[in-house]
Amino acid sequence: GRFDWRESRAGKAYRHTNNQPYGTEVLFNLLNGYFPGETVRVLRKKVADDLPLDTVPASYVVVGEGMFYDSLDLRRLMAFVEKGNTALLCSKSLPIDLMTRMD
């Protein structure tokens, strides 16, 4: 078969169910196997609404072309990490407020 190397496939390129070059199906399956007995969830809402603050340790993984976070999302992400959790952000561009935050 042929691979689909298009990065923007109507919002489907980075989905956890996509096995094409930009898809994250392999990563999703690896994460499921790496944390036995734990649940890997796909967040569907805004980070400010869906990222848990009461679970430690937890990991948040983002793979995508861009990250479109508002100030509430960024505050929630920072609070998540400050509680001892881990965030792995893989993107072509990060929010400028996140890149310049050094404290």
C-alpha atoms as a printed R data frame, in Angstrom:
    type eleno elety resid chain resno       x      y      z
1   ATOM     1    CA   GLY     A     1   0.000  0.000  0.000
2   ATOM     2    CA   ARG     A     2   0.893  3.620 -0.316
3   ATOM     3    CA   PHE     A     3   1.440  5.997  2.548
4   ATOM     4    CA   ASP     A     4  -0.454  9.274  2.813
5   ATOM     5    CA   TRP     A     5   2.180 11.920  3.550
6   ATOM     6    CA   ARG     A     6  -0.287 14.810  3.654
7   ATOM     7    CA   GLU     A     7  -0.054 16.520  7.006
8   ATOM     8    CA   SER     A     8  -3.464 18.142  6.863
9   ATOM     9    CA   ARG     A     9  -6.085 15.529  6.075
10  ATOM    10    CA   ALA     A    10  -9.241 17.297  7.243
11  ATOM    11    CA   GLY     A    11  -8.082 17.204 10.867
12  ATOM    12    CA   LYS     A    12  -7.316 13.481 10.802
13  ATOM    13    CA   ALA     A    13  -3.532 13.518 10.339
14  ATOM    14    CA   TYR     A    14  -2.517 13.320 14.007
15  ATOM    15    CA   ARG     A    15  -5.373 11.227 15.370
16  ATOM    16    CA   HIS     A    16  -4.693  8.232 17.593
17  ATOM    17    CA   THR     A    17  -6.607  6.024 15.162
18  ATOM    18    CA   ASN     A    18  -4.507  7.027 12.132
19  ATOM    19    CA   ASN     A    19  -1.752  4.593 11.103
20  ATOM    20    CA   GLN     A    20  -0.314  6.824  8.380
21  ATOM    21    CA   PRO     A    21   3.014  8.711  8.742
22  ATOM    22    CA   TYR     A    22   1.546 11.642 10.708
23  ATOM    23    CA   GLY     A    23  -0.852  9.483 12.675
24  ATOM    24    CA   THR     A    24  -0.276  8.666 16.319
25  ATOM    25    CA   GLU     A    25  -1.797  5.184 16.410
26  ATOM    26    CA   VAL     A    26   1.580  3.543 17.086
27  ATOM    27    CA   LEU     A    27   2.385  6.029 19.877
28  ATOM    28    CA   PHE     A    28  -1.061  5.520 21.407
29  ATOM    29    CA   ASN     A    29  -0.619  1.740 21.399
30  ATOM    30    CA   LEU     A    30   2.893  2.035 22.880
31  ATOM    31    CA   LEU     A    31   1.602  4.258 25.678
32  ATOM    32    CA   ASN     A    32  -1.183  1.794 26.426
33  ATOM    33    CA   GLY     A    33   1.395 -0.987 26.786
34  ATOM    34    CA   TYR     A    34   3.900  1.120 28.705
35  ATOM    35    CA   PHE     A    35   1.520  1.870 31.555
36  ATOM    36    CA   PRO     A    36  -0.121 -1.476 32.368
37  ATOM    37    CA   GLY     A    37  -3.261 -1.142 34.425
38  ATOM    38    CA   GLU     A    38  -3.516  2.570 33.625
39  ATOM    39    CA   THR     A    39  -5.945  4.250 31.260
40  ATOM    40    CA   VAL     A    40  -4.774  6.291 28.290
41  ATOM    41    CA   ARG     A    41  -7.451  8.879 27.568
42  ATOM    42    CA   VAL     A    42  -7.878 11.076 24.524
43  ATOM    43    CA   LEU     A    43  -8.893 14.551 25.660
44  ATOM    44    CA   ARG     A    44 -11.748 15.899 23.580
45  ATOM    45    CA   LYS     A    45 -12.421 19.202 25.331
46  ATOM    46    CA   LYS     A    46 -10.333 22.234 26.101
47  ATOM    47    CA   VAL     A    47  -7.263 21.604 28.240
48  ATOM    48    CA   ALA     A    48  -8.659 23.993 30.873
49  ATOM    49    CA   ASP     A    49 -11.766 21.814 31.159
50  ATOM    50    CA   ASP     A    50 -10.381 18.302 30.720
51  ATOM    51    CA   LEU     A    51  -6.817 18.068 32.053
52  ATOM    52    CA   PRO     A    52  -7.024 16.454 35.506
53  ATOM    53    CA   LEU     A    53  -5.352 18.100 38.478
54  ATOM    54    CA   ASP     A    54  -6.249 15.444 41.035
55  ATOM    55    CA   THR     A    55  -4.245 12.571 39.514
56  ATOM    56    CA   VAL     A    56  -0.528 12.345 40.291
57  ATOM    57    CA   PRO     A    57   1.516 11.087 38.650
58  ATOM    58    CA   ALA     A    58  -0.008 11.565 35.232
59  ATOM    59    CA   SER     A    59   1.321 12.383 31.784
60  ATOM    60    CA   TYR     A    60  -0.067 14.648 29.087
61  ATOM    61    CA   VAL     A    61   1.147 14.034 25.522
62  ATOM    62    CA   VAL     A    62   0.415 16.318 22.580
63  ATOM    63    CA   VAL     A    63   1.408 15.580 18.994
64  ATOM    64    CA   GLY     A    64   0.171 17.953 16.339
65  ATOM    65    CA   GLU     A    65   0.848 20.672 13.844
66  ATOM    66    CA   GLY     A    66  -0.001 23.479 16.238
67  ATOM    67    CA   MET     A    67  -1.229 24.091 19.747
68  ATOM    68    CA   PHE     A    68  -4.065 26.553 20.107
69  ATOM    69    CA   TYR     A    69  -4.267 27.244 23.835
70  ATOM    70    CA   ASP     A    70  -5.790 30.278 25.467
71  ATOM    71    CA   SER     A    71  -4.610 31.689 28.794
72  ATOM    72    CA   LEU     A    72  -6.904 29.366 30.787
73  ATOM    73    CA   ASP     A    73  -5.514 26.323 28.975
74  ATOM    74    CA   LEU     A    74  -1.939 27.434 29.654
75  ATOM    75    CA   ARG     A    75  -2.635 28.047 33.349
76  ATOM    76    CA   ARG     A    76  -4.172 24.579 33.651
77  ATOM    77    CA   LEU     A    77  -1.214 22.981 31.860
78  ATOM    78    CA   MET     A    78   1.262 24.769 34.146
79  ATOM    79    CA   ALA     A    79  -0.725 23.760 37.249
80  ATOM    80    CA   PHE     A    80  -0.733 20.147 35.991
81  ATOM    81    CA   VAL     A    81   3.067 20.137 35.672
82  ATOM    82    CA   GLU     A    82   3.614 22.028 38.937
83  ATOM    83    CA   LYS     A    83   1.738 19.232 40.767
84  ATOM    84    CA   GLY     A    84   4.461 16.788 39.660
85  ATOM    85    CA   ASN     A    85   2.946 15.555 36.422
86  ATOM    86    CA   THR     A    86   4.690 15.338 33.058
87  ATOM    87    CA   ALA     A    87   3.852 17.047 29.761
88  ATOM    88    CA   LEU     A    88   5.391 16.093 26.410
89  ATOM    89    CA   LEU     A    89   4.573 18.643 23.699
90  ATOM    90    CA   CYS     A    90   5.494 17.728 20.109
91  ATOM    91    CA   SER     A    91   4.390 20.436 17.711
92  ATOM    92    CA   LYS     A    92   5.679 22.669 14.951
93  ATOM    93    CA   SER     A    93   4.695 25.668 17.007
94  ATOM    94    CA   LEU     A    94   4.070 26.226 20.688
95  ATOM    95    CA   PRO     A    95   2.036 29.058 22.193
96  ATOM    96    CA   ILE     A    96   4.341 32.074 22.596
97  ATOM    97    CA   ASP     A    97   3.238 32.508 26.219
98  ATOM    98    CA   LEU     A    98   4.434 28.999 26.972
99  ATOM    99    CA   MET     A    99   7.769 29.420 25.193
100 ATOM   100    CA   THR     A   100   8.610 32.614 27.035
101 ATOM   101    CA   ARG     A   101   7.587 31.411 30.485
102 ATOM   102    CA   MET     A   102  10.776 30.842 32.439
103 ATOM   103    CA   ASP     A   103   9.646 30.904 36.087
